[in-house]
Amino acid sequence: MPTAPQEKAAATPPAAAEVAATDATQRQPAAARGGAAGPPLRVLLVDDHEEAVTALHALLEIWGHEVRSALDGPSALAIARELAPQVVLLDIGLPEMDGWEVARRLRRRPETAAATLVALTGYGQDADRARSRDAGFDHHLVKPVNPQKLKERLAEWFQIPPHEVARGVVRPARVGEGKDPWTHDDSTPTPSAS
């Protein structure tokens, strides 16, 4: 029997919070720290790995963003309709509908046509990046992504001054000029076995 798409709850396991922040001040949303100059970004996070979603969801909330999560493509499309996200962090290898198809559908919808779509995926070959570009992604980041690099990229893409990034300030704006999203890799190097 098919089940209805389910949204991932915004649970914050202690380990995720410990990794994301080391003191009580950092654990507060940006607005609570007095740093938000405007409303937080509306972020849709889509990945079929529940633990990864839980950790990144918590981190994005700590940075002051409004976050909703989904574990599959159909759920992501349903959430996007009501959230109208400014940013979609989207895995490619999803069950039921891959991230490329989700991206194409998001681009056709008025509430998500202008959203910044970021492939956050283990697929890092040139052909994968080309497919992402063709599907309508703005950026392609290869997992595992360094959390600080992701925070910096969000700031860069939304033109947030560096001193405000450090304070957790978020000021939504449409992506402007910056680094070519197809030529850099924000992944954390994996130690090689000796």
Protein Blocks (a to p, Z undefined) as FASTA:
>chain_A
ZZddddddfbdcfklmmmmpcbfklmpcfklnopagbdcdddddddfblklmmmmmmmmm
mnopacdddfbfklmmmmmmmnopabdcddfbdghiafklmmmmmmmpmklmmpccdddd
fblcfklmmmmmmnopabdcdddddfklmmmmmmmmnopafklmmnopacdddddddddf
klccfbdcddddZZ
